[in-house]
Amino acid sequence: MTLPFYTQMCVFYLFSFAAVYAILRFIPAAPVIAEQWGKKLLIKAFPPVSDNEHYKFSILRALFGLILLLRATNIQLLLLPEERLGLIGLFSALDIIASFMLMVGLFTQVALAFSIFVMWQVGESVLGTSTLGNDIAAILSVLLLLTSAGKYLSVDALIIKRWNVSPAVLLYTKAPPDKITIALAKFAALFSYWLVCVYSLSMHINEPAWTTGIAGPLLLSNNFMSQWHAGFEAIFVSHNLATLIAKYTLWLMMAWYATILPFTLLGGLWRKYVIVWALMFFSLSMFVLNLGSLGEIEFVLWAAIFWPSLGVSSKPKLLLFYDDKCNMCDKTVQVLTYLDVFNRIRLMPVSKSADQLLKYNISNEEALTDLYGVNEETGKTFGGYDLYCKLAIHLVLLWPVSPLLWLGRLFGTGAGIYRIIAVRRRELFGVCTLARPKVNHDIQSTPVNRPSRLSIAVVAHVMLLGTIYFFSIPAPYIGITGSSSAGTSAAHFYGIAPINVFNKTDLRMSENWFTLTDVESNTLLPYFNENGERLPYHKSDRVYFGYTLRFRRGEIDSTDCAFDRQQVSIDYLTRTWLIRSSTHHQPRQFTYTQYYQPIADNGSLLENLYTPGKRVVRCTQTYEVSIQ
């Protein structure tokens, strides 16, 4: 993206936002209408699942930050030394810093704003890593901004509490986001995602590979796009029905694109269809297709919008009976109350719960030996190690340790270790003379429980720019070419961007590829193997989107050796590997081998017959690279 056009986008963005805010400021009916719309959304589209839903966004913020941090780190690790000292290295470092800040919740609002307005607009262009994943990340980031995701379970929370800093200093509201604000934020995110899908649908309707369905089997058997291409190819060759299913699935995918938003607003089974199909699609993106971090980010976005009551509803509560005179028990319970951010536990100190112990047939001696938990609705009792396994499922923040506890139960070691500690806990850890304070995550009632004008303005602005974008979407099948301007492009700040993925170009990227081999050691450089499959260096999106993807796209329809045309890229990729070699100061010879394999015959695919093309070696070239 050129800076002059970026400047035009910023100017349009700022002036249009100011206009929206002015309308909300000077027309009293405007925010009232927004609030009424938010209340309607709570009925079917986004029913509240917890009074403490803001903690959910904090958990997802940390996970989102981790995903971005891993991506940014993989890019940084494969930069050349001279790149680290220039603009590329600067943006790469800033990306790592912003991702880390997001993960730990340090100046979160600033980190999110930097990513939205700078990193994913200018920085990714400098790095050569612009991708759909960034756009979906921007959609998610706006949602996290509106829900104050950095205010809880974060370094920001410690700053506010320890140093008595006003939340406004860190760009947070004083109170947690109310249910209407959360519903409006979810709507803005889903609206943005739907627009991205509608643009894609508009392009696919005009593309024969999609209207005939053959893009389905071609995509799954694509050696560049699919991790399991060989297995899918074998299935399609052997079973015509599998080819037909892949084609029908693609048509269903197109229907899902169009119905994401309207079906969610309808609620009920329609809403469930949107959620379930999305989870299947995201699983395909994450585990089958090679799409960078897109699948992981989409999962986090969907969790932010549609997370059900699982793990976050305060009902049913788990009654937790504990020896309030035992030092270790008191410490354990103190930690559990801190982790119980959704108020799913009710504390029952043994010294004050004699009647309840009798009701659930737990003797006083048992309660003083083990921790006990009781499901408030069913009356089911859990004791000892079984209770810890139950807590690991009951409390969201303990989910990461549940596999370890399950293994302890499977091999019998967990219960044994627990029993050794339980029978000696008082002599090992002493008696508690004064109970420690327990954390209470109940929301304090506030006199004002309604969306702020700024939150409504952001949501309204998303809808305004999204609507402008919607009317600029091309519709080639009816002769509309679409248009692009600073006005339509300003929606990109909110992740609303034109995409055209899995098209005829993407499908044919499997036809041309290369391997690079170190002659002296006969080592295959980790980019592609002889089958065209991606190797470990593709963990760097700079290698993927900046170089190898451009090679594959650029050589579609070529009929000769691409070495001379692509020598700059080949030299860069070679040096990226060579700089990590212990003998990189010595001149080294490498072999470039180019392969060609046409995609399966389209005519046969129309008849559900998959006929793979024959692979040939197009050329071989020896070249030398040295690093001074």
N, C-alpha and C positions, 0 to 999 in steps of 0.2 A: 504494500500500500504506500503510495506516495504521500509525503507530508502535506502538500497543498490540498489534496483531496481529503486527507485526514482532518485538516484544519476546517474545511468546509463542513464535514460531518459534525465536528465539535460545535461549530457555530449554530448549525441547524438544531442540534440536540439541545444546546443551552437555551436558545430562544424559544423553542417549542415547549421545553420543560417550564420555563418561566411563565409562558402563557397558560399552561395547565394549572400551575400553582396559583396564578392570579385569579383564574376562574373559581377555584376552590376557596380562595380567600375572600372574594368580593361577592360571590353568589351563594348565599347560605344553603340553598336547596341542593347544590352540587354534592357536598360531602354527605348529606342525608341520603341522597339517592345511592351513593356508593355503599353506605352502611346497610341500606335495605337490601342491596344486591348481595352483600356479604352474608347477611342473615339467611337469604334464600339458598346460598351455596352450602350452608351448614346442614340443610335438610337432607339433600340427596347426594350432592356431588362430593362434599368433603365433611362428612359428619365427624364431630370431635370424638377422639378416642381416649383423651386423658386431659385432666386439668393441668398437668405439668408437661404438656407436649413440647414446650420450649427446650426441655432437656433433650428431647429426641433430636432436635436440630443441632444441638451442641455435639452430640455423639457423632452424627453424620458429618458435621464440620471437620472433626478430627480425622475421620476416615477419608473424607474428600481430600484433606490436606496431605495425608499420607500417600494417596494415589498420585497427586500432583508432584509431591516431593520425589517419589521414585522415578517418575517420568523425567523431571528436571535433572536429577542426578545422573540418569543414564545418558542424557544428552551431554552433560558436562564431562563425563568420563571419557568420551570419545572425541573431544575437541582436540585440534592440533595446538601445540604450544603457542604459535603466533596468534591463533584465534582467541585464546584466553586473555591476551593482552589488548584486544581490540573491542569493538562494539559488540561483536558476537559474544565474547567472554563476559562483557558487562551485563548484557541481558540474561545470559545463562545464569550468572551469579545472582542477579536480582530475582529471577524465577525461583531459584532454590530458597532464597531468603524469604520471599513472600509465601511460598508453599509451607516452609517450616513454621512461619508465624501463624499461618492458618491452622496448621495441625495442632499446635500447642495453645492457640487462642491468644496470641500476643498482638495487641493493636489490630484486632481481626478486621474491623470495618475498613481500616486503611489498606490492609493487605488485599481484601476483596476488591476494593475500589481500584487499586493499582492493577490487579490482574484484569479486571473488566475493561478499564479505559486505556491502559497502556500496554500491558504485556500481550494481551490477546488481540490487540489492534496493530501495534507497531513491532513489539518485541518478537512475536512469532514470525513476522515477515522477515525480520533481520536474520533470525535463526534458520529460516527455511523450513519451519515446522508447522505452518498453518494447516489446520485440519478440522474436521467436523467435531472432534472431541473438544476442541477449544470452545466452539459455539455452545455445545451442550453444557460445558463447564460454566460458561457465562450465565446461562439460564438458571442453573443451580445456584450460582453465586448471588444473583439478585434475590432469590428466595431466602438464602441464608442471611443476606443483609437485612431484609425486611423483618426477619424473625429473631434478630439479635443473637445469632448462633454463637457468637464469641463471648457473650456475657456470662455464660455458665460453664462449669467444668473446664476452666481455662486459666491461663495466667492473668488475663484481664479481670477475672472474678477475684483472684487473689489481690490484685492491685486495688480494686474497689473496696475490698473488705479490710485488708491490712492497713492501707494508708488512707482509708476513708475518702477516697477520690469520688467525686460525683460521676455517675455513669455518663452524663452528658459530655464530659471531657473526652471520653473514649467513644463518643458518637453513639451512645445507647440511650434508649428511653429509661425512665426511672423504674417503671413497672414492667413485668414480663409482657410479651405480646399477647393481646387478647385474642379470643377465638375468631372474631370477625377479621382482624388483621391477618391472622394465619390463613383463613379461608381465602381472602383476597390475594395473598401472596402465592398460594397454591394455584389459584386460577390464573394469575399472571404467568406463572411458570408453565402450566399446561397449555395455555393459549400460545405461548411462544414456541413450545415444542411442536404443537399441532401445525403452526404455520410453516415450520421447517419441513414437516412431513407433507403438507399440502403442496409446497413447491416441488418436492421430489416427485409426488404423484402426478403433478401437472406435466413434468418432463417425461415420466415413464409411460403415460397414456399415449404419447406420440411415438413411442419406441417399439418397433416390432418384436424385439427380444422379450419385452415385458408383456405386450398384448397377446403374444402367442404362448408365453410362459417358459420359453426355452432358456431364459436368463437364470431360472432356478437351478437346473442341473449344471449349466455352464459355470455358475458361480461356485457351487459346492465342489466342483472338480477342478477349479482353477488353482494351479500350483503356486501362485503368488498371493492369492486372497484366502485360500482355505488351508488350514493346518492338516486336515485329513483328506486331502484331495485324492490321493491314491485309493483309499478305501471307498470313497464315494464313486470314483470312476469305475472301480471293479463292480460295485453294486449296480450302477446304471447299465454297464455292459451286459451283466447277467440277468437283470430283471427289468423288463419294460415297464412293469407296474411302478417300480421305484421312480423311474423317469417321469411318469405321469403324475405321481404324487408330488414330486418336486415342482412340477409346473402348476398344479392346482394350489399348492401352498403359496406360491408367488402371487396368484390372483387374490387369495385371501389376505395376503399382506397388503395389497393395494387397497382393499376394502377397509382394513384396519387404519391405514393412514388417514383416510377421510373421516372416520367415525370417532377418533380419539376424543375430541372435545364434546361433540353433541351427545355421544353415548354416556360420557361421564356425567354430564348435566342431567341426563334422564335418570341416572341412578339404577339401583337394583341389579338385575342380571346383565343389563347392558354395560353397566360400570364394571362388573366382574369380568366380562369379556375383554374389555380394554386392558384391565390389569393383567389377566392371565396370559393373553396373547403377547403383551409387552414383555413379560418375564421370559416367555419362550424365545422371543426375538432377541432379547438382551443376552440370554444364555448362548444363543447361536453366535452373537457378536463376540462374546467373551471367550468361549471355549472352542469354537470352530473357525471363525473368520479372523484374519489378521488385520485388526483395525486399531492397533495401538491401545490407548486407555479408554476408548469410547465405551465399550461394554461395561466396564467398572463404573464409569461416571454415570451412565444411564441407570444402572442399578441404584446408585445413591440418590439420584434425582427421583426415581420412582418411589423409593422408601420415604423420601421427604414429603412426597405428595400423597401417597396411598398407604403408608404403613398401617396395618390393622391394629386391633387392640392387643395383639400378642406381645406380652412383655411390658406394655406401657399402661394398660388399664389398672386402676387402683382396686378393681374387684375381679375375682375374690381375693381377700387379703389372706396372708399366711400368719397365723398366730404363732409368735416365737417365744417359747418358754425357756428361760435361762436363769442360772444361779447368779443372782445379783450381788452375792457376797464373794464370788470368785473373781480374782483379778483378771485371769485370762478370759473368762466368759465375758466380763464387762468390756475388755478391750475388743474382743471379737464382735460383740454387739455394736459397739461404737463404730467400728469399721463398716459393718453391714448397714447401719442407718445412713452412713455417708454415701454408700453405694446405692441405696434404695431411693433413687431420685424420683421414682414414680409412685412413691408411697404405697408399696405393695406388702409391707410388713407391719404388723401391730405388735409392739413389745408387751410381753407378759412376764414380768419379774416373778420368780417363784415365791418369794416372801409375801407377795401381795395377790397371788392368784390361786389360792387353795380351792375355791369353788370351781374354777375353770379346769383345774387339774383333775378334780373329781369327775366333772362332766365328761371329760375325754378319756377317762380310765388311765390316767398317768399317775403313778405313785410319786410321792414326794421324794423318795430315795432315787427313783429313776430320773426325775427332773434335776436332782442335784448332781447326778453322774454324767448325764448327757444333755445336750441341747435338744429340744423337741419342737417340732412345728406341726401345726394343724391347719388344714384347709378350712377356712371359715364356712364355706358353703357345703362341702361334702362331708366334713368331719374326719377325713382321712388323716392319719397320723404318720409323721416321719421322725425318726430318731437317729442320733449318732451320725455315722458316715452317710447314711441315706438322706439325712436332712441337708448335709452339705451338697450332695448331688442335686437335691431338689432346689436349693437356693441358687445353684449355678444355672439352673434353667429359669427360675422365677425372676431373677434380677438380671436385667439386660447387661449391665456392666460386668457381670460375672460370666457371660456367655463365652468369652475367649478361653476360660479355664475349664469349662465343662468337659472337653475331650480328655483332659488330663485326669479329672475325677472319674470319668467313665472307664479309662484304662486302669485306674487304681481299683475300681470295682471288678473289672474283668479278670485281673490277675490276683485279686485278693489282698494286695499290698496296702491299699488305701485304708480299708477297715482296720487292718492290723496296726498300722502306724497311729491311726486315730485312737484306738483303744488304749495303746500304751500311754499316750498323752492324757487321755480323758481321766484315767484312774489315778493319775499322779498330778493333776493340774494344780491343786491347791498347794501341795508341797513344792512344786516346781515354780509356780508363779505367784504364790502368796494369796492372802485374803484381801479383798477390796474393802477398805474402811469407808470410802466416800465414792459413790458412783460418779463416773465420768459423764459430762454432758453429752447427750445424744443429739444428732443432727435432725432437724425437722425441715422437710422440704415442702410443707404446706404453703400454698400461695396466700400471702397476706391480702386481705380485701382492700381495695382502693376506691375512693369516691368516684373516680373516673375510669370507666372500663370500656373504652371505645378507641377506634383507630386514630392515630395522629394525622394531621393534615398532610404531613410530609409523606407518610406511608401511602395514603390514598393518592397523592400526586404521582408517586412512582408507578403505582399500579395503573392509574389512568394514562400515564405517559407511555407505558408499555402497550396499552391497548391502542392509543393513538398512532404510534409509530408502526405497530403491528398491522393496523388497518390500512395505513398508507402502503406498507409492504405488500399486503394481500392484493391490493388492486394493481400492483406492479408485476405480479407473477405472470410469466409468459404462459400462453395457452396455444402452442403451435397448431394443435389439431383444429382450432377454429380461426387460425390466422392472426392471433394476437402474439406479438413478439416480446411484449413486456418492455419495461423501461428501468433505467438505473440512474439515480441522482443522489446528491447529498442527502435529500429528504428520505428517499427509500433506503439508502445505505445506513442512515443513522440508527435504524433498528438493529444493526449488527452489534451495537453496544450491549444490547440485551440478548445476544445470542441468536437473533432471528436473521438467518443468513441463507442465501440461495445455495442449494446443494443439488448435485446431480451425480449420485453414486450408483454403483453397480450397473452402469450403462454399458453401451457397446464397447466403449473404450476400456473400461475396467475389465470387462469380460475377455478382451483380447490381450490384456497385459500378460497373460500366461504364455504367449506365443514366442517372445524373444527374451532370452536371458543369457547370462555369462557366468563363467567361473574365473577366479584369479588364483594362480598357484605359484608358490615360491619354488623356483627351480632347484635351488641348492638342497632344501630340506624336503622337497616334494609335499609341502604343506598347503592344504586348501585354505585360502583366506575365508574367514567366517561371514561371508555375504550370501552366496548361493552355492548349492551343490549341483551335481550333474542333472538332477531331476527338476531343477528350478525352485527347490524349496528354500525358504529363508533360514539363515543361520544366525547365531547369537548376536552379531553386531546390529541386527535390526531392532534390538531393544532401544537403540537410540533413534528417536523420531527424526533427528537431523539426517542420519544415514538413510532412513526409510523414506520420509516425505521429501527430503531435500535432494536425494541423489538416485537411489535405486528405482523409486517410483517414477521419477522423471525419465530415466533411461527406458523403462518398460513402455511408458506412454509414448515417448519420442520415437521409438523404433517400430511402432505399429505401421504396417504397410511397407516397411523397408524390405529390400530384397538383396542387400549386399552386406558386407562387413561394416560394423559400426565403430570400429576401433578409432579411426581417425576423427570421426565426428564427436566421439565421447571421450577423447583422450584426457581432457581436463578432469572430468569426473572420475575416470579410471585412476588417474594419477593421485587424486585426492583420497580415494578409498584405499589405495595401496599405501600411501604415506600414513594414513590413519592406523593401519595395522602395523606398519614397519616401525613407527615411532615407539611402539611398545615392545619391540624386539631388542634383545641384549646386544645385537650386532648391527643396530640401525645406522651407525655412522659409516658402514661400508656399503658401496654400491651393490645392489642386489638385482638379479634377473628374475622376471616373473613371466608367466604364460597366461595370456588372455585367450579364453576359448568361448566362442559364441554359439549358442544353440537356437534352434528354431523348431517349433512344433505347432501346427495349426490347431485351432480349437475344434471340437467335435463338429461334424457336418450338421449344419442347421436344417437342411432338408430332411435328414433322417430323424432329427430330434422332433420335428413336427409330427412324425409317425411314431414317436416314443421309442425310437431306436437310437442308442448312443454308440456312435462310431468314432473312436479317438483318432486323432491325426498321428502321423509317423514323425518321430523326432529325428532331426539330422544336425550334424555339426556344420555350422555355416562358415566358420573360419577360425584359425588359430594364429596368434601373434605373440612373439617374444619381445619384451621391452625391459628397460632398465630404469630403476628409481634409486636415488640416493638422497640422504638427508644430511645437510651440512651441520 
